[in-house]
């Protein structure tokens, strides 16, 4: 989301860049993606959108895109950004922006095979330099992260291992929290109520909201939405989404959560084209 424009980017194969003008409710197509990009969490830096740790290629051992892609919303074009450190290359991790730096946590070195890692790296946007930070308590991939009050929350995900015949069931219920000031991690005592991967995660004030996902427990994508109160350290179940989904991203606009597209069943389909909005009642 940049200004009043919502950007829908990437997916399996060559997908268009779709842009929704929220003021008029009209869609248009932006500049074509430079290559296939999927399994990433995008972040907005000013008026640019950064794609960090994307995958491409065929399941189950996708290739990792070795550098960041940057989309300029002002000029409607793509540019290659900094390379990821070669010995820390992975995709499908959590990505957040905080005070001029991008934080990239977890992910998988081999797509859906046994390459899950607990790594955390910081990219200083002013210098373009990467810094290794403390490993997370849990390795995980296929998840999203969020920043709340100067802390990074890594929620959901799994240990993908298609090479062992199991890339869905090894979900990670524990939620890890990284204190940026002290470079230390802790694991929240209360685990994610519905463990699943492929989740969308957003921050709403002091609340962390985890929605959708996929797991080995059911064929349909998860419709659960659960919020974690960072003040009380407790979980609350929110109303189910009308249609479960995984493999997409959500944004908060004027106090409401917007989530679009995704996959309706575990795996690669059916692909959805709807737009869901959730707003909590003030009472």
C-alpha positions in Angstrom: 0.0 0.0 0.0 1.4 3.4 -1.0 -0.8 6.4 -0.6 -4.3 5.4 -1.6 -3.0 2.8 -4.1 -3.0 -1.0 -3.2 -0.5 -3.1 -5.1 -1.0 -6.8 -5.8 2.3 -8.3 -6.8 3.7 -11.7 -8.0 2.7 -15.3 -7.7 3.5 -18.6 -9.5 4.5 -18.0 -13.1 4.5 -14.7 -14.8 1.9 -12.6 -13.0 0.9 -9.0 -13.7 1.3 -6.1 -11.3 -2.3 -5.1 -10.4 -3.0 -1.7 -8.8 -6.2 -0.8 -7.0 -7.1 2.9 -6.7 -8.8 2.9 -3.3 -10.4 6.3 -3.9 -12.2 5.2 -7.0 -12.3 1.5 -6.7 -10.7 1.0 -10.1 -8.0 -1.5 -11.1 -5.1 -0.9 -13.5 -2.0 -2.8 -14.6 1.5 -1.6 -13.7 4.8 -2.4 -15.2 5.5 -6.1 -15.8 7.5 -7.9 -13.2 11.1 -8.4 -14.3 10.9 -12.1 -13.6 8.8 -14.6 -11.7 8.5 -13.6 -8.0 6.7 -15.5 -5.3 6.9 -16.6 -1.6 7.9 -13.1 -0.3 6.6 -10.5 2.1 6.8 -7.1 0.5 7.6 -3.9 2.4 7.0 -0.2 1.5 10.0 2.2 1.8 8.7 5.7 1.1 7.1 5.4 -2.3 9.0 2.3 -3.3 8.1 -1.4 -2.7 10.9 -3.8 -1.8 10.7 -7.5 -2.7 13.2 -9.4 -0.4 13.8 -13.2 -0.4 11.5 -14.2 -3.3 11.4 -17.6 -4.9 10.9 -18.8 -8.5 10.8 -22.0 -10.5 9.2 -25.3 -10.0 8.1 -27.0 -6.8 9.5 -28.5 -4.7 13.0 -27.1 -4.9 12.5 -23.5 -6.1 15.3 -21.2 -6.9 16.0 -18.2 -4.6 16.1 -14.7 -6.3 19.6 -13.6 -5.3 18.9 -9.9 -4.9 16.1 -7.4 -3.9 13.7 -6.0 -6.5 12.5 -2.5 -6.0 9.4 -1.1 -7.7 9.0 2.7 -7.9 5.4 3.7 -7.7 6.2 7.1 -8.9 7.9 6.1 -12.2 6.2 2.7 -12.6 9.4 0.7 -13.1 11.5 -2.0 -11.6 15.2 -1.8 -10.5 17.5 -4.4 -9.1 18.5 -3.6 -5.5 21.2 -5.0 -3.2 22.2 -8.6 -3.4 21.4 -10.9 -0.5 24.6 -12.4 1.2 25.4 -15.5 -0.8 25.8 -17.6 2.3 22.4 -16.4 3.7 20.3 -16.8 0.6 16.8 -18.0 1.2 13.1 -17.3 0.4 9.8 -17.5 2.1 10.8 -15.6 5.2 9.4 -12.7 7.2 10.4 -9.2 6.2 9.7 -5.9 8.0 10.9 -2.3 7.9 12.0 -0.4 11.0 13.8 2.9 11.3 15.6 2.8 8.0 16.5 -0.9 8.0 14.9 -4.0 6.6 14.9 -7.1 8.8 14.7 -10.5 7.1 14.0 -13.5 9.4 13.7 -17.2 8.8 13.0 -18.7 5.4 14.1 -21.7 3.4 17.3 -22.1 1.3 15.8 -24.8 -0.9 12.2 -23.7 -1.6 10.0 -26.5 -0.1 12.8 -28.8 0.8 14.7 -29.2 4.1 16.5 -25.8 4.1 14.6 -24.0 6.8 16.7 -21.6 8.9 16.4 -19.4 12.0 18.6 -16.6 10.6 17.9 -12.9 11.1 19.7 -10.3 8.9 19.4 -6.5 8.8 19.9 -4.4 5.7 20.8 -0.7 6.4 19.1 1.1 3.6 21.4 4.1 3.8 24.6 2.1 3.3 23.3 -1.0 1.5 25.2 -3.2 3.9 23.9 -6.4 5.5 24.5 -7.3 9.2 23.9 -10.7 10.8 21.9 -10.6 14.0 20.9 -13.2 16.6 19.3 -16.4 15.3 15.6 -16.9 16.2 14.7 -19.7 18.7 12.8 -21.5 16.0 13.6 -22.0 12.3 10.5 -21.5 10.1 9.5 -20.7 6.6 6.3 -19.7 4.8 5.2 -17.1 7.3 5.0 -13.3 7.7 6.4 -11.0 10.4 5.3 -7.6 11.8 6.7 -4.8 14.0 4.9 -3.7 17.2 6.5 -1.2 19.6 10.0 -1.8 18.4 9.8 -5.6 18.5 9.7 -8.0 15.6 7.1 -10.8 15.8 7.5 -14.0 13.8 4.2 -15.9 13.7 3.1 -19.1 12.0 5.1 -21.0 9.4 6.5 -24.5 9.2 9.6 -26.6 8.6 9.1 -27.4 4.9 10.6 -30.8 4.0 9.2 -32.1 0.7 12.3 -34.2 0.3 11.1 -36.3 3.2 7.5 -36.4 1.8 6.2 -33.9 4.4 6.1 -30.2 3.5 2.7 -29.3 5.1 2.3 -30.9 8.6 5.4 -29.6 10.4 3.9 -26.3 11.4 5.5 -24.0 14.0 3.1 -23.1 16.8 5.6 -21.0 18.9 5.7 -17.3 18.2 9.2 -15.7 18.6 9.7 -12.0 19.4 12.9 -10.1 18.7 13.9 -7.0 20.7 15.7 -4.8 18.1 17.3 -2.6 20.8 18.9 -5.5 22.7 19.4 -8.0 19.8 17.7 -10.7 21.8 14.8 -13.2 21.3 12.2 -14.7 23.4 9.4 -17.1 22.7 5.9 -16.1 23.7 4.4 -18.5 26.3 1.0 -18.8 24.5 1.5 -20.5 21.1 -0.5 -19.7 18.0 -4.0 -21.3 18.7 -4.3 -22.7 15.1 -0.8 -23.7 13.9 -0.4 -23.2 10.1 1.9 -21.8 7.4 1.3 -19.5 4.5 -0.4 -17.0 6.8 -0.9 -13.3 6.4 0.1 -11.1 9.4 -0.5 -7.5 10.2 -0.1 -5.1 13.1 -3.0 -3.1 14.4 -1.9 -0.9 17.3 -0.9 -3.3 20.0 -2.5 -6.3 18.3 -0.9 -8.8 16.0 -3.4 -10.4 13.6 -2.7 -13.8 12.0 -5.1 -14.9 9.3 -5.5 -17.7 6.8 -2.9 -20.3 6.1 -2.5 -24.0 5.1 -1.6 -27.1 7.0 -1.7 -30.9 6.8 -4.8 -31.1 9.0 -7.3 -30.0 6.2 -7.4 -29.7 2.4 -9.2 -26.3 2.5 -7.1 -23.3 3.3 -7.6 -22.0 6.8 -10.2 -19.4 7.4 -9.2 -18.7 11.0 -8.1 -15.2 12.1 -6.6 -14.8 15.5 -5.2 -11.7 17.2 -2.4 -11.6 19.8 -2.6 -8.7 22.4 1.0 -7.7 23.0 0.0 -6.0 26.2 -1.8 -8.9 27.9 0.1 -11.6 26.0 -3.1 -13.4 25.1 -4.8 -14.7 22.0 -8.4 -13.9 20.8 -10.2 -15.6 18.0 -11.7 -13.3 15.4 -14.6 -14.1 13.1 -13.7 -16.6 10.4 -13.0 -15.3 7.0 -15.8 -16.0 4.5 -13.2 -17.8 2.3 -10.0 -19.3 3.7 -6.8 -18.7 1.8 -3.0 -18.8 2.0 -0.1 -17.4 0.1 -1.1 -13.8 0.0 -0.4 -10.6 2.0 -2.7 -8.3 4.0 -2.6 -4.6 4.7 -4.3 -2.2 7.2 -6.1 0.8 5.7 -7.9 3.3 7.9 -8.2 0.7 10.7 -9.5 -2.1 8.5 -7.7 -5.2 7.3 -7.7 -5.8 3.6 -6.7 -9.2 2.2 -7.0 -10.2 -1.5 -6.4 -13.2 -3.7 -4.4 -16.3 -2.5 -5.1 -20.0 -2.8 -8.4 -21.5 -1.6 -6.9 -25.0 -0.8 -3.6 -26.1 0.5 -1.0 -26.2 -2.3 -1.4 -24.1 -5.5 -5.1 -23.7 -6.1 -7.8 -22.7 -6.6 -6.5 -19.2 -7.1 -8.9 -16.6 -5.6 -9.8 -13.2 -7.0 -11.8 -11.7 -4.2 -11.2 -8.8 -1.8 -12.1 -9.2 1.9 -12.3 -6.4 4.4 -12.4 -6.8 8.2 -13.1 -4.0 10.7 -13.5 -4.5 14.4 -16.6 -3.0 16.0 -15.9 0.0 18.2 -18.2 -1.4 21.0 
